[in-house]
Amino acid sequence: MKANPSRPRWQALAQALLPELHERFGAEETWKGGGAMPFFFELLAATRQAHLAGDEAFLLRAYAFAHWCMAQSDRELWNSAGVGFFEHLFDGLPPDSVVPWIGSDAFHDIVPLIEARLGSERARKIRKRFEARKETLERNYASVIERAQHEIGRAS
């Protein structure tokens, strides 16, 4: 992977972490002007497929990327991650399959989105599942991001 210094950091990270999605998303021109939201809709669809297929390797990379984006100061980026990805995760997927993949910081940020989308009663049930979960996979996200950023640095 060759780094492109004019491309936003999130795009380089997306390419490093999710090369199969990057290829499916399209040519370099597709990135220009579209912002992050179209990519997050693609990521959401691929993540749903990965949940249904039990592809934990993809899920780890997808959620690591989405969590990294939610932690950035770039409003467009974290808004795209929240609205284009996290808000819609519970559409058609059982909460018990999604909840372990969502880190505490991201979950607390997306609760209002979940409530607005699914209603307060369903959001309350999801919150209860979140609070009762035994583990989160979020502890692995930092190492996934670190490896991808190292790869990006080597390609520069």
C-alpha positions as CSV (number, residue, x, y, z in Angstrom):
1,M,0.0,0.0,0.0
2,K,1.4,3.3,-1.0
3,A,0.6,6.3,1.2
4,N,-1.0,9.4,-0.3
5,P,-0.1,12.4,1.8
6,S,-3.0,14.5,0.4
7,R,-5.5,11.9,1.6
8,P,-7.1,12.3,5.0
9,R,-5.6,10.0,7.7
10,W,-8.9,8.1,8.2
11,Q,-8.8,7.0,4.5
12,A,-5.3,5.7,4.8
13,L,-6.3,3.9,8.0
14,A,-9.4,2.5,6.3
15,Q,-7.3,1.2,3.5
16,A,-4.8,-0.4,5.8
17,L,-7.4,-2.0,8.1
18,L,-10.0,-2.9,5.6
19,P,-8.4,-3.4,2.2
20,E,-11.2,-5.7,1.0
21,L,-13.8,-3.0,1.7
22,H,-11.5,-0.3,0.3
23,E,-11.3,-2.2,-3.0
24,R,-15.1,-2.7,-3.0
25,F,-15.7,0.9,-2.2
26,G,-14.1,1.9,-5.4
27,A,-11.4,3.9,-7.0
28,E,-9.5,6.7,-5.5
29,E,-11.8,9.2,-7.1
30,T,-14.7,7.9,-5.0
31,W,-13.0,9.2,-1.9
32,K,-12.8,12.7,-3.2
33,G,-15.6,15.0,-2.0
34,G,-17.8,12.2,-0.6
35,G,-16.5,12.5,3.0
36,A,-16.7,9.7,5.4
37,M,-20.4,9.0,5.5
38,P,-20.6,6.9,2.2
39,F,-17.7,4.8,3.5
40,F,-19.4,4.2,6.8
41,F,-22.6,3.0,5.0
42,E,-20.4,0.5,3.2
43,L,-18.7,-0.5,6.4
44,L,-22.1,-1.0,8.0
45,A,-23.2,-3.4,5.3
46,A,-19.9,-5.3,5.4
47,T,-20.1,-5.5,9.2
48,R,-23.6,-6.9,9.1
49,Q,-22.4,-9.6,6.7
50,A,-19.5,-10.4,8.9
51,H,-21.8,-10.7,12.0
52,L,-24.0,-13.2,10.1
53,A,-20.9,-15.1,8.8
54,G,-19.2,-15.1,12.2
55,D,-16.1,-13.4,10.6
56,E,-14.5,-12.1,13.8
57,A,-11.3,-11.1,12.1
58,F,-13.2,-8.6,10.0
59,L,-15.3,-7.5,12.9
60,L,-12.3,-6.7,15.0
61,R,-10.8,-4.5,12.2
62,A,-14.1,-2.8,11.4
63,Y,-15.0,-2.0,15.0
64,A,-11.4,-0.9,15.8
65,F,-11.7,1.6,12.8
66,A,-15.1,2.8,13.8
67,H,-14.0,3.3,17.4
68,W,-10.9,5.2,16.3
69,C,-13.0,7.5,14.2
70,M,-15.4,8.2,17.1
71,A,-12.4,9.2,19.2
72,Q,-11.2,11.8,16.7
73,S,-11.8,15.6,17.1
74,D,-12.9,15.9,13.4
75,R,-16.6,16.4,13.8
76,E,-17.4,15.1,10.3
77,L,-15.5,11.9,11.0
78,W,-17.0,11.1,14.4
79,N,-20.5,12.1,13.2
80,S,-20.2,9.8,10.2
81,A,-19.1,6.9,12.5
82,G,-21.9,7.6,14.9
83,V,-24.7,8.2,12.4
84,G,-23.5,6.1,9.4
85,F,-22.4,3.1,11.4
86,F,-23.1,2.8,15.1
87,E,-26.7,4.2,15.0
88,H,-27.8,1.5,12.5
89,L,-25.9,-1.5,13.9
90,F,-29.0,-2.8,15.8
91,D,-31.1,-2.8,12.6
92,G,-31.6,-6.5,11.8
93,L,-28.9,-7.8,14.1
94,P,-29.5,-9.3,17.6
95,P,-28.2,-6.9,20.3
96,D,-26.3,-9.8,22.0
97,S,-24.1,-10.2,18.9
98,V,-23.4,-6.4,18.6
99,V,-23.0,-5.3,22.2
100,P,-19.7,-7.1,23.0
101,W,-18.1,-5.2,20.1
102,I,-19.0,-1.7,21.3
103,G,-16.6,0.0,23.7
104,S,-17.8,2.0,26.7
105,D,-17.0,5.5,25.3
106,A,-18.6,4.8,22.0
107,F,-21.7,3.2,23.6
108,H,-22.3,6.2,25.8
109,D,-21.9,8.5,22.8
110,I,-24.4,6.6,20.7
111,V,-27.1,6.0,23.3
112,P,-29.1,9.1,22.2
113,L,-28.8,7.9,18.6
114,I,-30.1,4.5,19.5
115,E,-33.0,6.0,21.5
116,A,-34.0,8.2,18.6
117,R,-33.8,5.4,16.1
118,L,-35.2,2.5,18.1
119,G,-37.3,4.1,20.8
120,S,-36.6,4.4,24.5
121,E,-37.9,0.9,25.4
122,R,-35.7,-0.9,23.0
123,A,-32.8,1.4,23.8
124,R,-33.3,0.6,27.5
125,K,-33.1,-3.2,26.8
126,I,-29.9,-2.7,24.8
127,R,-28.4,-0.6,27.6
128,K,-29.2,-3.4,30.1
129,R,-27.5,-5.9,27.9
130,F,-24.5,-3.5,27.6
131,E,-24.3,-3.1,31.4
132,A,-24.6,-6.9,31.9
133,R,-22.0,-7.9,29.4
134,K,-19.1,-10.0,30.6
135,E,-16.4,-8.7,28.3
136,T,-15.7,-6.3,25.5
137,L,-13.4,-6.8,22.6
138,E,-12.4,-3.1,22.7
139,R,-9.2,-4.0,24.5
140,N,-7.9,-5.4,21.2
141,Y,-8.7,-2.2,19.2
142,A,-5.6,-0.2,20.2
143,S,-3.2,-2.9,18.9
144,V,-5.1,-3.2,15.6
145,I,-4.9,0.5,15.1
146,E,-1.3,0.7,16.1
147,R,-0.3,-2.0,13.6
148,A,-2.2,-0.3,10.8
149,Q,-0.7,3.1,11.6
150,H,2.8,1.4,11.6
151,E,2.0,0.0,8.2
152,I,0.9,3.4,6.9
153,G,4.1,5.0,8.3
154,R,6.3,2.4,6.5
155,A,4.5,3.1,3.2
156,S,5.1,6.8,3.4
